[in-house]
Amino acid sequence: MSTKLLTVLCLLAMCVQLIKPLGYPGLRQRRDFWKIPAAGFLVMMIMVLVRP
C-alpha cells in the first residue's frame, strides 16, 4: 500500500515540477523532473529491503 502511495506522490510531484519548478536544491529547473522518480525508486527499494 505504501509503495503505491509513494508512486502516486512521485507522479504528482513530477507534474507540478513540469508546470512550476518546486525550487528545492536540485529541483530549480523544469528539466530536473527526472530526479523525483529516481529518488522515489531509491526510497521504494529501501522500503522493500527493510520490510520483513
Secondary structure, 3 states (H helix, E strand, C coil): CHHHHHHHHHHHHHHHHHHCCCCCCCCCCHHHHHHHHHHHHHHHHHHHHHCC
